[in-house]
Amino acid sequence: MSEYDNSNRGAIWANAKKVTEKHPDFTGSINVEGKEYWLSAWRGDGNNPKAPKLSFSVSPKEALPSASTPAPSFDNDLEDLPF
């Protein structure tokens, strides 16, 4: 068991896997009331003083597939296709 209670805490780091401008600038996780969430953040428009410095997106960890989740299987029976 952890020595510290990390409830209602989170952290983000620079996204080393960013490829396009739509990918988040920062990624991490956050715990809210005992539930784990993925956290993504994008830098705001530095030229617009009214724009937020960071914009966030939060997704439940169970909603995103993990690397160990098996890929869905598809039926290869092409005879049922309407075209």
Biotite code that builds the C-alpha atoms (Angstrom):
import biotite.structure as struc

atoms = struc.array([
    struc.Atom([0.000, 0.000, 0.000], chain_id="A", res_id=1, res_name="MET", atom_name="CA", element="C"),
    struc.Atom([1.230, 3.478, -0.815], chain_id="A", res_id=2, res_name="SER", atom_name="CA", element="C"),
    struc.Atom([2.494, 5.606, 2.021], chain_id="A", res_id=3, res_name="GLU", atom_name="CA", element="C"),
    struc.Atom([0.605, 8.652, 0.640], chain_id="A", res_id=4, res_name="TYR", atom_name="CA", element="C"),
    struc.Atom([-3.063, 9.162, -0.192], chain_id="A", res_id=5, res_name="ASP", atom_name="CA", element="C"),
    struc.Atom([-3.203, 10.226, -3.843], chain_id="A", res_id=6, res_name="ASN", atom_name="CA", element="C"),
    struc.Atom([-6.977, 10.716, -3.892], chain_id="A", res_id=7, res_name="SER", atom_name="CA", element="C"),
    struc.Atom([-8.034, 13.849, -5.751], chain_id="A", res_id=8, res_name="ASN", atom_name="CA", element="C"),
    struc.Atom([-4.553, 14.366, -7.219], chain_id="A", res_id=9, res_name="ARG", atom_name="CA", element="C"),
    struc.Atom([-3.067, 14.108, -10.686], chain_id="A", res_id=10, res_name="GLY", atom_name="CA", element="C"),
    struc.Atom([-0.048, 14.946, -12.804], chain_id="A", res_id=11, res_name="ALA", atom_name="CA", element="C"),
    struc.Atom([0.760, 15.633, -16.448], chain_id="A", res_id=12, res_name="ILE", atom_name="CA", element="C"),
    struc.Atom([3.988, 15.439, -18.445], chain_id="A", res_id=13, res_name="TRP", atom_name="CA", element="C"),
    struc.Atom([5.054, 16.579, -21.904], chain_id="A", res_id=14, res_name="ALA", atom_name="CA", element="C"),
    struc.Atom([3.629, 14.210, -24.545], chain_id="A", res_id=15, res_name="ASN", atom_name="CA", element="C"),
    struc.Atom([6.649, 12.453, -26.086], chain_id="A", res_id=16, res_name="ALA", atom_name="CA", element="C"),
    struc.Atom([4.363, 10.719, -28.621], chain_id="A", res_id=17, res_name="LYS", atom_name="CA", element="C"),
    struc.Atom([2.860, 13.904, -30.134], chain_id="A", res_id=18, res_name="LYS", atom_name="CA", element="C"),
    struc.Atom([2.818, 13.615, -33.936], chain_id="A", res_id=19, res_name="VAL", atom_name="CA", element="C"),
    struc.Atom([0.175, 16.112, -35.100], chain_id="A", res_id=20, res_name="THR", atom_name="CA", element="C"),
    struc.Atom([-1.078, 19.434, -33.760], chain_id="A", res_id=21, res_name="GLU", atom_name="CA", element="C"),
    struc.Atom([-4.309, 17.729, -32.649], chain_id="A", res_id=22, res_name="LYS", atom_name="CA", element="C"),
    struc.Atom([-2.451, 15.432, -30.242], chain_id="A", res_id=23, res_name="HIS", atom_name="CA", element="C"),
    struc.Atom([-2.255, 16.766, -26.671], chain_id="A", res_id=24, res_name="PRO", atom_name="CA", element="C"),
    struc.Atom([0.823, 18.696, -25.584], chain_id="A", res_id=25, res_name="ASP", atom_name="CA", element="C"),
    struc.Atom([0.676, 17.012, -22.159], chain_id="A", res_id=26, res_name="PHE", atom_name="CA", element="C"),
    struc.Atom([-0.703, 13.680, -20.918], chain_id="A", res_id=27, res_name="THR", atom_name="CA", element="C"),
    struc.Atom([-1.093, 12.069, -17.527], chain_id="A", res_id=28, res_name="GLY", atom_name="CA", element="C"),
    struc.Atom([-3.644, 10.798, -15.074], chain_id="A", res_id=29, res_name="SER", atom_name="CA", element="C"),
    struc.Atom([-5.784, 12.061, -12.241], chain_id="A", res_id=30, res_name="ILE", atom_name="CA", element="C"),
    struc.Atom([-7.671, 10.450, -9.373], chain_id="A", res_id=31, res_name="ASN", atom_name="CA", element="C"),
    struc.Atom([-11.058, 11.993, -8.532], chain_id="A", res_id=32, res_name="VAL", atom_name="CA", element="C"),
    struc.Atom([-12.919, 10.585, -5.546], chain_id="A", res_id=33, res_name="GLU", atom_name="CA", element="C"),
    struc.Atom([-11.129, 7.241, -5.899], chain_id="A", res_id=34, res_name="GLY", atom_name="CA", element="C"),
    struc.Atom([-11.717, 6.850, -9.671], chain_id="A", res_id=35, res_name="LYS", atom_name="CA", element="C"),
    struc.Atom([-8.817, 6.936, -12.136], chain_id="A", res_id=36, res_name="GLU", atom_name="CA", element="C"),
    struc.Atom([-8.939, 9.112, -15.276], chain_id="A", res_id=37, res_name="TYR", atom_name="CA", element="C"),
    struc.Atom([-6.630, 9.849, -18.214], chain_id="A", res_id=38, res_name="TRP", atom_name="CA", element="C"),
    struc.Atom([-5.799, 13.548, -18.469], chain_id="A", res_id=39, res_name="LEU", atom_name="CA", element="C"),
    struc.Atom([-4.812, 15.378, -21.673], chain_id="A", res_id=40, res_name="SER", atom_name="CA", element="C"),
    struc.Atom([-3.909, 19.052, -22.035], chain_id="A", res_id=41, res_name="ALA", atom_name="CA", element="C"),
    struc.Atom([-3.256, 21.425, -24.926], chain_id="A", res_id=42, res_name="TRP", atom_name="CA", element="C"),
    struc.Atom([-1.409, 24.745, -24.813], chain_id="A", res_id=43, res_name="ARG", atom_name="CA", element="C"),
    struc.Atom([-3.527, 27.805, -25.513], chain_id="A", res_id=44, res_name="GLY", atom_name="CA", element="C"),
    struc.Atom([-2.975, 30.371, -28.244], chain_id="A", res_id=45, res_name="ASP", atom_name="CA", element="C"),
    struc.Atom([-0.039, 32.445, -26.998], chain_id="A", res_id=46, res_name="GLY", atom_name="CA", element="C"),
    struc.Atom([-1.017, 35.340, -29.286], chain_id="A", res_id=47, res_name="ASN", atom_name="CA", element="C"),
    struc.Atom([-4.494, 35.703, -27.782], chain_id="A", res_id=48, res_name="ASN", atom_name="CA", element="C"),
    struc.Atom([-4.389, 37.108, -24.225], chain_id="A", res_id=49, res_name="PRO", atom_name="CA", element="C"),
    struc.Atom([-8.006, 35.983, -23.612], chain_id="A", res_id=50, res_name="LYS", atom_name="CA", element="C"),
    struc.Atom([-7.322, 32.351, -24.603], chain_id="A", res_id=51, res_name="ALA", atom_name="CA", element="C"),
    struc.Atom([-6.822, 29.839, -21.794], chain_id="A", res_id=52, res_name="PRO", atom_name="CA", element="C"),
    struc.Atom([-3.216, 28.868, -21.069], chain_id="A", res_id=53, res_name="LYS", atom_name="CA", element="C"),
    struc.Atom([-4.189, 25.164, -21.006], chain_id="A", res_id=54, res_name="LEU", atom_name="CA", element="C"),
    struc.Atom([-7.280, 23.267, -22.143], chain_id="A", res_id=55, res_name="SER", atom_name="CA", element="C"),
    struc.Atom([-8.023, 19.863, -20.581], chain_id="A", res_id=56, res_name="PHE", atom_name="CA", element="C"),
    struc.Atom([-9.789, 16.650, -21.522], chain_id="A", res_id=57, res_name="SER", atom_name="CA", element="C"),
    struc.Atom([-10.614, 13.911, -19.003], chain_id="A", res_id=58, res_name="VAL", atom_name="CA", element="C"),
    struc.Atom([-11.526, 10.299, -19.916], chain_id="A", res_id=59, res_name="SER", atom_name="CA", element="C"),
    struc.Atom([-12.235, 7.378, -17.572], chain_id="A", res_id=60, res_name="PRO", atom_name="CA", element="C"),
    struc.Atom([-9.365, 4.897, -17.692], chain_id="A", res_id=61, res_name="LYS", atom_name="CA", element="C"),
    struc.Atom([-11.706, 1.959, -18.260], chain_id="A", res_id=62, res_name="GLU", atom_name="CA", element="C"),
    struc.Atom([-13.174, 3.679, -21.353], chain_id="A", res_id=63, res_name="ALA", atom_name="CA", element="C"),
    struc.Atom([-9.905, 3.538, -23.290], chain_id="A", res_id=64, res_name="LEU", atom_name="CA", element="C"),
    struc.Atom([-8.491, 0.217, -24.523], chain_id="A", res_id=65, res_name="PRO", atom_name="CA", element="C"),
    struc.Atom([-5.179, -0.814, -23.056], chain_id="A", res_id=66, res_name="SER", atom_name="CA", element="C"),
    struc.Atom([-2.293, -2.418, -24.908], chain_id="A", res_id=67, res_name="ALA", atom_name="CA", element="C"),
    struc.Atom([-3.317, -5.769, -23.418], chain_id="A", res_id=68, res_name="SER", atom_name="CA", element="C"),
    struc.Atom([-6.917, -5.521, -24.697], chain_id="A", res_id=69, res_name="THR", atom_name="CA", element="C"),
    struc.Atom([-7.395, -8.012, -27.537], chain_id="A", res_id=70, res_name="PRO", atom_name="CA", element="C"),
    struc.Atom([-8.428, -6.589, -30.902], chain_id="A", res_id=71, res_name="ALA", atom_name="CA", element="C"),
    struc.Atom([-12.031, -7.301, -31.884], chain_id="A", res_id=72, res_name="PRO", atom_name="CA", element="C"),
    struc.Atom([-12.521, -10.278, -34.160], chain_id="A", res_id=73, res_name="SER", atom_name="CA", element="C"),
    struc.Atom([-14.539, -9.936, -37.341], chain_id="A", res_id=74, res_name="PHE", atom_name="CA", element="C"),
    struc.Atom([-16.397, -12.614, -39.246], chain_id="A", res_id=75, res_name="ASP", atom_name="CA", element="C"),
    struc.Atom([-14.649, -13.139, -42.567], chain_id="A", res_id=76, res_name="ASN", atom_name="CA", element="C"),
    struc.Atom([-17.782, -14.545, -44.238], chain_id="A", res_id=77, res_name="ASP", atom_name="CA", element="C"),
    struc.Atom([-18.100, -12.144, -47.175], chain_id="A", res_id=78, res_name="LEU", atom_name="CA", element="C"),
    struc.Atom([-21.166, -13.880, -48.644], chain_id="A", res_id=79, res_name="GLU", atom_name="CA", element="C"),
    struc.Atom([-23.502, -11.835, -46.421], chain_id="A", res_id=80, res_name="ASP", atom_name="CA", element="C"),
    struc.Atom([-22.311, -8.483, -47.762], chain_id="A", res_id=81, res_name="LEU", atom_name="CA", element="C"),
    struc.Atom([-24.979, -6.649, -49.788], chain_id="A", res_id=82, res_name="PRO", atom_name="CA", element="C"),
    struc.Atom([-22.590, -5.575, -52.543], chain_id="A", res_id=83, res_name="PHE", atom_name="CA", element="C"),
])
